[in-house]
Amino acid sequence: MGNFASISGMSRDLYGAAYSWFGHWRGGLASATIAACAGFAALSGSSVASAVTMGRVALPEMKRYKYSDRLATGAIAAGGTLGILIPPSTGFIIYAILVEESIGRINPTLGPPGSKSTMAERGQSLMQAGPMLFIVVITIGGIYGGIFTPTEAAAVGAMLAFLLALFRRRVNTSSTSRVLLQTIRTTCLAFFILIGAHIFNPFMALTDIPSDLASLLLDADMPRTAIMLIIMLAYIVLGTFLEGFAMLVLTLPIIHPLIVELGYDPIWFGVVIVIVIEMGLISPPVGVNVFVVKGIAEDVPLREIFAGIIPFWIAMAVCLVILLAFPEIALFLPDTMIQSFD
């Protein structure tokens, strides 16, 4: 679905709609980039795909309006991380399978305002983005309403995205081959991760490391909030040099039983861990999304891009603290979904 959405031109429509509403504010193009990344994330489920696709659309516009390189590249790299947070998040899918759960602006001159759109132009931009909104409502709304399963929703969404690309005459031999190849690569990546996890987990259980670690921390007589902060800090450090999905495979067999033992909701912890993976995507020295953006903005030094993501990284850390203090924020929608199914 995400690959067909990409070739159909939805990314440019999304950015155009976001730009028409936010572009005339200071920092508005950066806000439009984040909003468009969020919209594309609801179609692709991939952070790298979101960063690449929206970067190619948004970066030239921000350069045209003389945006700071730090703000422009930072917004793209951080906005792209939404790909694994917003359904159909691949991060949530991998997490759910592994644990078997149903799953500010400081300097205004950095982001000068763009030209203001009329209400007619805003309405037209929303109409152009309408097909994307329709696909998202059908797929996510269908799951939420119990009309079809996530697997069926994937098939429906992929077919709708294909029909849109066909209607826009974007489907040809070259684009179809590219879509199929990218889809096969993503699928193979996910299955290799899961195969490795299913081999790794039984051996980990035989070592008694998960139970021993749980006993050690529980016997330490620390508040469970302190233990959770230690776990979050450990994941943030691991995220600076480990790929996100590899980190899930290596750590969840140890950490998940501890989370359950401490009485935390596994679905809430899934949201927390995906945000931590997002932080890892823009953290040095690995920072996959940073290097993706560097490939698009070849004239921007890497240090400038890393400097640009710092405010977004801090915002994610604050989000983690808020979720720890108010876990019901992450559980509100899942709870309503469970109640509706009951």
HUMO-V665928 format. One record per backbone hydrogen bond with DSSP energy under -1.0 kcal/mol. CO is the residue of the C=O (numbers start at 1). NH is the residue of the N-H. E is the energy in kcal/mol with one decimal. If there is no record, write none. Layout:
co=CO nh=NH e=E
co=CO nh=NH e=E
This chain:
co=1 nh=5 e=-2.4
co=2 nh=6 e=-1.8
co=3 nh=7 e=-1.7
co=4 nh=8 e=-1.4
co=5 nh=10 e=-1.5
co=9 nh=13 e=-1.6
co=10 nh=14 e=-3.0
co=11 nh=15 e=-2.3
co=12 nh=16 e=-2.4
co=13 nh=17 e=-2.3
co=14 nh=18 e=-2.5
co=15 nh=19 e=-3.0
co=16 nh=20 e=-2.1
co=17 nh=21 e=-1.0
co=18 nh=22 e=-2.4
co=19 nh=23 e=-2.6
co=22 nh=25 e=-1.9
co=23 nh=114 e=-3.1
co=25 nh=28 e=-1.9
co=27 nh=31 e=-2.0
co=28 nh=32 e=-2.9
co=29 nh=33 e=-2.0
co=30 nh=34 e=-2.1
co=31 nh=35 e=-2.6
co=32 nh=36 e=-2.7
co=33 nh=37 e=-2.5
co=34 nh=38 e=-2.2
co=35 nh=39 e=-2.1
co=36 nh=40 e=-2.8
co=37 nh=41 e=-2.3
co=38 nh=42 e=-1.2
co=40 nh=43 e=-1.7
co=40 nh=44 e=-2.2
co=41 nh=45 e=-1.4
co=45 nh=90 e=-1.8
co=46 nh=50 e=-1.8
co=47 nh=51 e=-2.5
co=48 nh=52 e=-2.7
co=49 nh=53 e=-2.6
co=50 nh=54 e=-2.3
co=51 nh=55 e=-1.8
co=52 nh=56 e=-1.9
co=54 nh=58 e=-3.5
co=55 nh=59 e=-2.0
co=58 nh=62 e=-2.3
co=59 nh=63 e=-2.4
co=60 nh=64 e=-2.0
co=61 nh=65 e=-1.5
co=62 nh=67 e=-2.8
co=63 nh=66 e=-1.7
co=68 nh=72 e=-2.7
co=69 nh=73 e=-2.5
co=70 nh=74 e=-2.2
co=71 nh=75 e=-2.4
co=72 nh=76 e=-1.6
co=73 nh=77 e=-2.6
co=74 nh=78 e=-2.7
co=75 nh=79 e=-2.5
co=76 nh=80 e=-2.2
co=79 nh=82 e=-1.4
co=80 nh=83 e=-2.0
co=81 nh=84 e=-1.5
co=82 nh=85 e=-1.5
co=82 nh=86 e=-2.5
co=89 nh=93 e=-1.8
co=90 nh=94 e=-2.5
co=91 nh=95 e=-2.3
co=92 nh=96 e=-3.1
co=93 nh=97 e=-2.1
co=94 nh=98 e=-2.3
co=95 nh=99 e=-2.3
co=96 nh=101 e=-1.4
co=101 nh=103 e=-1.0
co=107 nh=110 e=-2.2
co=108 nh=111 e=-1.2
co=110 nh=68 e=-2.7
co=111 nh=27 e=-2.7
co=118 nh=122 e=-2.3
co=119 nh=123 e=-2.6
co=120 nh=124 e=-2.3
co=121 nh=125 e=-2.3
co=122 nh=126 e=-2.1
co=123 nh=127 e=-1.9
co=124 nh=128 e=-2.1
co=125 nh=129 e=-1.7
co=129 nh=133 e=-1.8
co=130 nh=134 e=-2.7
co=131 nh=135 e=-2.3
co=132 nh=136 e=-2.4
co=133 nh=137 e=-2.5
co=134 nh=138 e=-2.4
co=135 nh=139 e=-2.6
co=136 nh=140 e=-2.3
co=137 nh=141 e=-1.2
co=138 nh=142 e=-1.4
co=139 nh=143 e=-1.7
co=140 nh=144 e=-2.7
co=141 nh=145 e=-2.6
co=142 nh=147 e=-2.1
co=142 nh=148 e=-1.2
co=143 nh=146 e=-1.4
co=149 nh=153 e=-2.6
co=150 nh=154 e=-2.1
co=151 nh=155 e=-1.7
co=152 nh=156 e=-2.5
co=153 nh=157 e=-3.0
co=154 nh=158 e=-2.5
co=155 nh=159 e=-2.2
co=156 nh=160 e=-2.4
co=157 nh=161 e=-2.5
co=158 nh=162 e=-2.2
co=159 nh=163 e=-2.6
co=160 nh=164 e=-2.1
co=161 nh=165 e=-2.4
co=162 nh=166 e=-2.4
co=163 nh=167 e=-2.6
co=164 nh=168 e=-2.2
co=165 nh=170 e=-3.0
co=166 nh=169 e=-1.3
co=172 nh=176 e=-2.6
co=173 nh=177 e=-2.1
co=174 nh=178 e=-2.1
co=175 nh=179 e=-2.5
co=176 nh=180 e=-2.6
co=177 nh=181 e=-2.3
co=178 nh=182 e=-2.4
co=179 nh=183 e=-2.3
co=180 nh=184 e=-2.4
co=181 nh=185 e=-2.3
co=182 nh=186 e=-2.2
co=183 nh=187 e=-2.5
co=184 nh=188 e=-2.8
co=185 nh=189 e=-2.3
co=186 nh=190 e=-2.3
co=187 nh=191 e=-2.5
co=188 nh=192 e=-2.6
co=189 nh=193 e=-2.0
co=190 nh=194 e=-2.2
co=191 nh=195 e=-2.9
co=192 nh=196 e=-2.3
co=193 nh=197 e=-2.2
co=194 nh=198 e=-2.4
co=195 nh=199 e=-1.4
co=196 nh=200 e=-2.6
co=197 nh=201 e=-2.8
co=200 nh=204 e=-2.2
co=201 nh=205 e=-2.3
co=202 nh=206 e=-1.8
co=203 nh=207 e=-1.0
co=205 nh=208 e=-1.1
co=208 nh=212 e=-2.5
co=209 nh=213 e=-2.8
co=210 nh=214 e=-2.2
co=211 nh=215 e=-2.3
co=212 nh=216 e=-2.4
co=213 nh=217 e=-2.4
co=214 nh=218 e=-2.4
co=215 nh=219 e=-2.2
co=223 nh=227 e=-1.8
co=224 nh=228 e=-2.3
co=225 nh=229 e=-2.2
co=226 nh=230 e=-1.9
co=227 nh=231 e=-2.2
co=228 nh=232 e=-2.7
co=229 nh=233 e=-2.5
co=230 nh=234 e=-2.4
co=231 nh=235 e=-2.3
co=232 nh=236 e=-2.4
co=233 nh=237 e=-2.3
co=234 nh=238 e=-2.6
co=235 nh=239 e=-2.5
co=237 nh=240 e=-1.2
co=238 nh=241 e=-1.6
co=238 nh=242 e=-2.1
co=240 nh=286 e=-1.5
co=243 nh=247 e=-2.3
co=244 nh=248 e=-1.8
co=245 nh=249 e=-2.2
co=246 nh=250 e=-2.3
co=247 nh=251 e=-2.0
co=248 nh=252 e=-2.3
co=251 nh=254 e=-1.4
co=251 nh=255 e=-2.9
co=252 nh=256 e=-2.4
co=255 nh=259 e=-2.4
co=256 nh=260 e=-2.2
co=257 nh=261 e=-2.3
co=258 nh=262 e=-2.2
co=259 nh=264 e=-2.0
co=265 nh=269 e=-2.3
co=266 nh=270 e=-1.7
co=267 nh=271 e=-1.7
co=268 nh=272 e=-2.1
co=269 nh=273 e=-2.9
co=270 nh=274 e=-1.9
co=271 nh=275 e=-1.9
co=272 nh=276 e=-2.0
co=273 nh=277 e=-2.1
co=274 nh=278 e=-2.2
co=275 nh=279 e=-2.0
co=276 nh=280 e=-2.0
co=277 nh=281 e=-1.7
co=279 nh=282 e=-1.0
co=280 nh=283 e=-1.0
co=281 nh=289 e=-1.5
co=283 nh=287 e=-1.2
co=287 nh=291 e=-1.7
co=288 nh=292 e=-2.0
co=289 nh=293 e=-2.4
co=290 nh=294 e=-2.1
co=291 nh=295 e=-1.6
co=293 nh=297 e=-3.3
co=296 nh=298 e=-1.1
co=297 nh=300 e=-1.6
co=301 nh=305 e=-1.4
co=302 nh=306 e=-2.4
co=303 nh=307 e=-2.2
co=304 nh=308 e=-1.9
co=305 nh=309 e=-1.3
co=309 nh=313 e=-2.6
co=310 nh=314 e=-2.5
co=311 nh=315 e=-1.9
co=312 nh=316 e=-2.0
co=313 nh=317 e=-2.0
co=314 nh=318 e=-2.4
co=315 nh=319 e=-2.1
co=316 nh=320 e=-2.0
co=317 nh=321 e=-1.8
co=318 nh=322 e=-2.3
co=319 nh=323 e=-2.5
co=320 nh=324 e=-2.0
co=321 nh=325 e=-2.1
co=322 nh=326 e=-2.9
co=326 nh=329 e=-1.9
co=327 nh=331 e=-1.1
co=328 nh=332 e=-1.2
co=331 nh=335 e=-2.4
co=332 nh=336 e=-1.8
co=333 nh=337 e=-2.2
co=334 nh=338 e=-2.4
co=335 nh=339 e=-2.3
co=336 nh=340 e=-2.2
co=337 nh=341 e=-2.1
co=338 nh=342 e=-2.3
